[in-house]
Amino acid sequence: MSKGLLLFFSTMLLVSCVKDKSIVVTQIEGFPPDIMGCSCYYAVDEAHFQKQQFIYIDSYETTPAYISINDSLIAVDPKNEQKSEYTLDVEIEEEIQLDQERYHREGTLKITEKNRAVYSTSIYGECGC
């Protein structure tokens, strides 16, 4: 077998292994019942935000926080201090104060599953009371 063909098969195997590790993030419709008062809520873009189709919601950067995986609402620790199947990384790249208690934010959300599958997306949302 030639080196070129062997390299092709090795590359195909590597890609298929990575493909099997994926996180299916789904939308959270509205707010979970225990998110009251001050909170942060993000969608993938402005259109989804306007429809309240969020991918991440928290109690103003504290627990509880929620993501939805395969249409199942999952409580997560936004600070990654508690042991969980998922770790989160929220990077805010732009923040604009809208009024005294509300901020518009844009950035990225990275969700890592303990099997090392990673989901990353841009986020568009708000934090406020």
Summary of the structure (lengths in Angstrom):
residues: 129
radius of gyration: 18.0
end to end distance: 65.1
largest distance: 68.7
contacts: 355
relative contact order: 0.20
helix: 18%
strand: 47%
